[in-house]
Amino acid sequence: MRLTADLISRSSTYWNPLKEREIDLRGNKIGVIENLGATQDQFDSFDLSDNELAKLENFPQLNRLRTLLLNNNKIEKISSTFGESLPHLETLVLTNNKLANFEDLEPLTSLYRLERLSLLDNLVTKKQHYRLYVIHKIPHLKQLDFRKIKKKERDASEKLYGKAEESRPSKKVKTEAKANGKETKSEDPHSHIKEAIKNAKTLEEIEQITKNQSRALQNHQKRTNGCVTTYRINNTHTQNKSSMTSPSSLKILVGGGSGFLGSRLVPQLKNRGHRVKIISRKGGQDKVTWDQIKRDGIEKDTDAVINLAGARILDWAWTDKRKQVLLDSRVGTTKLLVEKINSMKDGERPKVFINGSAVGIYPLDRVNTVDENYDGKVADNFAGELCKKWEDEVEKLNPSVRRVVTRFGIILGDGGALKPMSLLFKLGLGGKMASGQQFWPWIHIDDATGAITHFLEVSNQWTSFAILFT
């Protein structure tokens, strides 16, 4: 099979456990490297394992690429320009290929940043002094064949082959990283959308841009075969373009502000000039307790309330006692905030109420994609029951308050669910299990906080659900 731009666009992309943006091109019987320029240098990692590559060549300039996985191919030769095309490559896995001689490894010496290399199950590994030779030729290498290179081996290599000259990357490696004495910044991939919205003169033009983007996302869903990326807003009342809230004038009350998502969101809101107060179990500076909210209510000059409160859902078995904790921490806190907002006088209520929810509300389905045609059916399990009761409390909110419910998938970032999952990968247990169909939607924590900030600062009367997951 040819490595075409169409194949690249249809391939799965994701954030791997090392926080690298990765594209999965494995198992396509690719025989020749070509058209990788179609990736537009947007990936940190390529997985080209289980193909039929015989030679490593034709790589375009990929300054971002850090990891290249080439297990189980037929590679017997490496182009002399390989290192020039991948100046920042740090990890190269060539396990189970056909590299046979020391001279076949010579092009790897131009990978000036290479730290991890695997040549397991290649004939070259059977040659005498193989490890010492590679250590001599690539002195900056830290791991070879998944074994750390120790000082004892470096000393033995120097004794056998002489002192190696430490390779230094050429200044050309930066490839125009500086222009007129100043570092150039990478182009924002969404800049054309932002520019179009900025130049729009009517609300109709903005809505058309939104529809076009939504249509493009739907097409992407079909191409990625069920890996969903949905960003949906039900816009029931609209105002003109000038109705954007000033992002420096909001007083915000955040429930769950010290949790995994809240602890990332709160500093971001403060950096944007907002005044933030957190609801927590313990009081303190810029904090208020749930008991105080229950007793005194919400301050009259509060502009927005964001509720992210909820006990961690995956840490314990769902016993009846644990289920009640999950219900109280989500449904109970939402009910309290809605009641306190409803008890406020007209003109004193917050302008917007943003409440968490989860994709657990959807029925389990390995075939159909959830999109704008979702029929509203709720999962027949505890997760569905929990989310339904959670969102039902938001429905009781006074209609004068704009409301947004975010149905997030598993949120990945530093800590959270990624921490226990990354351990499995480090132990070599992170691959596909059984059929490999046990997929689940996820969202990066930066995307989640960015979405909440967007819904907070846009004052159009957008109600119902904002669904964001990948």
Number of C-alpha atoms within 10 A of each C-alpha: 11 14 17 14 15 12 15 17 15 16 15 15 18 16 17 15 19 12 15 16 19 22 22 18 22 18 14 16 17 21 16 17 18 16 17 17 14 14 14 11 14 16 20 21 25 20 17 23 24 19 21 20 22 19 17 17 17 16 18 19 18 21 20 17 23 21 23 21 20 25 23 21 23 20 22 18 20 19 16 16 16 20 22 21 19 24 25 22 23 18 21 21 22 24 21 20 24 21 23 17 17 14 11 16 20 15 16 20 19 22 26 24 21 24 17 21 23 20 21 18 17 19 15 20 18 13 12 9 13 14 18 19 17 20 23 25 21 24 21 20 21 16 17 19 17 13 11 12 18 10 9 8 15 18 14 15 22 15 11 13 13 11 13 15 11 12 15 11 15 12 9 10 16 12 11 11 15 11 8 7 7 8 10 11 8 7 7 9 9 8 10 10 14 13 10 13 19 11 11 15 12 12 15 12 14 17 14 12 17 16 12 12 14 16 12 11 16 19 11 18 20 13 17 16 14 16 21 22 21 20 17 14 17 14 13 10 9 12 11 11 17 10 13 12 13 12 15 14 13 21 17 24 26 24 26 22 24 18 17 19 20 21 13 18 21 22 14 16 21 13 10 14 15 18 18 20 19 25 24 20 13 10 14 10 7 11 18 19 16 20 14 14 15 14 10 10 17 20 16 13 13 19 19 21 26 26 23 24 24 21 16 14 13 8 8 9 10 14 9 8 9 14 17 13 18 17 18 17 18 25 22 17 22 26 19 15 24 18 18 19 21 16 14 16 9 10 10 15 24 23 18 25 26 23 25 21 23 22 23 23 22 21 16 15 9 11 9 10 18 18 15 14 7 10 9 9 10 16 19 12 13 13 18 20 15 23 23 19 16 25 24 14 20 23 13 12 19 17 10 14 17 21 25 25 24 23 20 21 20 19 22 22 19 13 11 16 16 17 13 10 13 17 13 13 14 11 8 9 12 13 9 10 9 7 6 8 10 9 10 15 16 19 18 19 20 15 14 21 17 15 16 20 16 12 21 25 18 16 19 19 20 19 20 18 19 22 23 23 24 19
